Amino acid sequence: MLESLLGLTVSRAIPQQVILGLLTGQYKLYGGVIRWASGTKNAGQIVRHLLPIAGKSIGLPLLSPISNIVGVANTYQLHKLSGQVNNLTTGVQQLFQIANGTMALSGLNLLVSSVGFVVLNEKLKALEGQLNEIQKDVKAIRTLLELEERSKLASALRDLLNISDIKNPDHRHTMLFNAKNIFGPVSLKYKELLASADTIELAIAFEEYFCLTSLAHSRCFAELGMLDMALKDIVETNIFWKDQSRRIAKEIILGDNPERLLFSDFAKELPISTLVGWLDFVYDEEKGYSWIDELRNKTRPWYDEDGYTDVGKGAMKVTTSLFNFASQKAGKILEKEVDRQKFKVLPFLQKLVARSNTMEGYVEQYKLLEASHLTPTEFESELALIGKNETVNGYLILEPVVRQ
């Protein structure tokens, strides 16, 4: 055990009981936060914070093929360690791999103080570049790109790029306050648009803009020293974002036939361990692999209305799949739809799941900042004082102090 940060003890290791707790379901990993799982005696209590020290946020492109998501950002992947339970090194490496995967897929850093104005400005420029590529095909995106709020957002973020270099506290306060008053109404506009999104393209765009503006708004509160307001703001953002993400996942992404994800079209790119993690999030129930039985009950019978015939040693299916019977034109339409699922629809769901874990981590970190009376900039200075010598795999491990 080493020195303290945010009232937590800085550790140089993750003990075996924590890995075992994740394996058995006693603990759950939410981005960079390990806490007791729901239904356990200490449900919700923090076990460890994992804070990445390395630079800025990373992320996949706005529309990325599903093949990029395999094997990362899913705590069910820890079950691959069965048979290696006593191998602590392997467990710890797997844990950090999952944390890194969550960070990549969510497009956000797991450390809230690293989502500064420079990073948000870069994300805005990248987002608009990607939307420009698809706006010729989606009329509603063209309308979005013409909204006056976008220019206000870009202007406010640009003004804050060098906020840390401003020495005069009054000038700094004025700039932050003015920016907060821009981010607030703009965030409300995108909140309204997100709630009305009824297509995958609009949901993708509005969700990004809502997250970007809301995070900037909370950051302004925090840098102004209004840490109680910052915490309240990020909590409200997380609640609304999660409600809308689940609505979008149910109505637009999964629709009436989530069981389609069990078919061979997605077998290679979508591991069952990833699928059950998605369903836990979407339906807000931690059923784990029990989801598979529920989906199987929704699939059509193998011996369906097409019939079967008795030959030789038993029943043999006389029909082949829809793909084999469909006309060449219909086959191309189906193939196009499968590609759409792999390249647009399902990657968006994976991002929402990863981002949910990240947002949960932000709420916990804002709680720590408020309790410690530290702004995000001051927190970054504290991290710098501890130094890279205390990191493990690029992360600081913080452990709550156990009070007797």
HELIX and SHEET records of a PDB file:
HELIX    1   1 GLN A   16  THR A   24  1                                   9    
HELIX    2   2 ILE A   66  ILE A   69  5                                   4    
HELIX    3   3 THR A   75  LEU A   81  5                                   7    
HELIX    4   4 LEU A   88  SER A  106  1                                  19    
HELIX    5   5 VAL A  112  SER A  114  5                                   3    
HELIX    6   6 PHE A  117  ILE A  134  1                                  18    
HELIX    7   7 LYS A  139  LEU A  145  1                                   7    
HELIX    8   8 GLU A  148  ASP A  159  1                                  12    
HELIX    9   9 ILE A  163  ASP A  165  5                                   3    
HELIX   10  10 PRO A  169  SER A  196  1                                  28    
HELIX   11  11 ILE A  200  GLU A  223  1                                  24    
HELIX   12  12 LEU A  227  ILE A  248  1                                  22    
HELIX   13  13 ALA A  249  LEU A  254  3                                   6    
HELIX   14  14 PRO A  258  LEU A  262  5                                   5    
HELIX   15  15 SER A  264  PHE A  266  5                                   3    
HELIX   16  16 ILE A  272  VAL A  282  1                                  11    
HELIX   17  17 SER A  290  ARG A  296  1                                   7    
HELIX   18  18 LEU A  322  PHE A  325  1                                   4    
HELIX   19  19 GLN A  328  ARG A  340  1                                  13    
HELIX   20  20 GLN A  341  VAL A  345  3                                   5    
HELIX   21  21 LEU A  346  SER A  372  1                                  27    
HELIX   22  22 PRO A  376  ILE A  386  1                                  11    
HELIX   23  23 LYS A  388  GLU A  390  5                                   3    
SHEET    1   A 6 SER A   4  LEU A   5  0                                        
SHEET    2   A 6 LEU A   8  SER A  11 -1                                        
SHEET    3   A 6 TYR A 395  GLU A 399 -1                                        
SHEET    4   A 6 ILE A  46  PRO A  52 -1                                        
SHEET    5   A 6 VAL A  33  TRP A  36 -1                                        
SHEET    6   A 6 TYR A  27  TYR A  30 -1                                        
SHEET    1   B 2 TYR A 308  VAL A 311  0                                        
SHEET    2   B 2 GLY A 314  LYS A 317 -1                                        
END                                                                             
